[in-house]
């Protein structure tokens, strides 16, 4: 099952690998390993449209958890005068 995560452009989000407890967890984006992304959590800072995609964390030859990240454009605030 894939979990959907939303983040507003310019904000940060931390993706969590859930119940997996293993020292060798690797993070992937769109099936490619993310360099130096290891461990239980992965943080995306200052999210942009380029960060949108399918992420998953996995242990070599073991279970994996998938998360789909959607980056939402910044909301503009308009004030009545």
C-alpha positions in Angstrom: 0.0 0.0 0.0 1.3 3.4 -1.0 0.9 6.3 1.4 0.4 9.8 -0.1 2.2 12.7 1.4 1.7 16.4 0.5 4.0 19.3 1.2 3.7 23.0 0.3 6.4 24.3 -2.0 9.2 25.9 0.0 8.4 23.9 3.1 10.0 20.7 4.5 8.7 17.2 5.0 10.2 14.2 6.8 9.4 10.8 5.3 9.4 8.0 7.8 10.1 4.3 7.1 7.5 3.1 9.6 8.0 0.0 11.6 11.2 -1.1 9.8 14.1 -1.3 12.2 17.3 -2.1 10.4 20.6 -0.2 10.3 20.9 -0.5 6.5 17.7 1.2 5.2 18.2 2.9 1.8 15.9 5.6 0.3 14.9 5.7 -3.3 13.1 8.2 -5.5 11.5 6.9 -8.7 13.5 3.6 -8.4 16.9 5.3 -8.1 18.8 5.3 -4.9 19.2 8.7 -3.3 22.9 9.4 -2.5 23.7 9.4 1.2 20.0 8.8 2.1 20.1 6.1 4.8 18.2 5.4 7.9 14.7 5.4 9.3 13.8 8.9 8.0 14.5 11.1 5.0 14.0 14.9 5.0 13.1 17.0 2.0 13.9 20.6 2.7 12.5 23.6 0.7 10.4 21.3 -1.5 10.1 22.1 -5.2 8.3 20.4 -8.1 11.5 18.4 -8.7 11.0 16.7 -5.4 7.6 15.3 -6.5 7.6 11.5 -7.1 7.4 8.0 -5.7 9.8 7.4 -2.8 10.4 4.2 -1.0 12.6 2.9 1.8 14.0 -0.6 1.7 16.4 -3.1 3.2 18.5 -5.1 0.7 16.4 -8.0 -0.5 13.8 -7.2 2.2 10.5 -5.4 2.7 10.0 -1.9 1.4 7.5 0.9 2.1 6.3 3.3 -0.6 5.3 6.9 -0.2 4.1 9.2 -3.0 5.0 12.9 -2.5 3.0 15.7 -4.1 4.3 19.2 -3.9 1.6 21.8 -3.7 2.2 25.4 -5.0 2.4 28.2 -2.4 -0.8 29.8 -1.5 -1.1 33.5 -2.1 -2.9 35.6 0.5 -5.0 38.4 -0.8 -6.4 41.1 1.5 -9.4 43.3 0.9 -8.7 47.0 1.1 
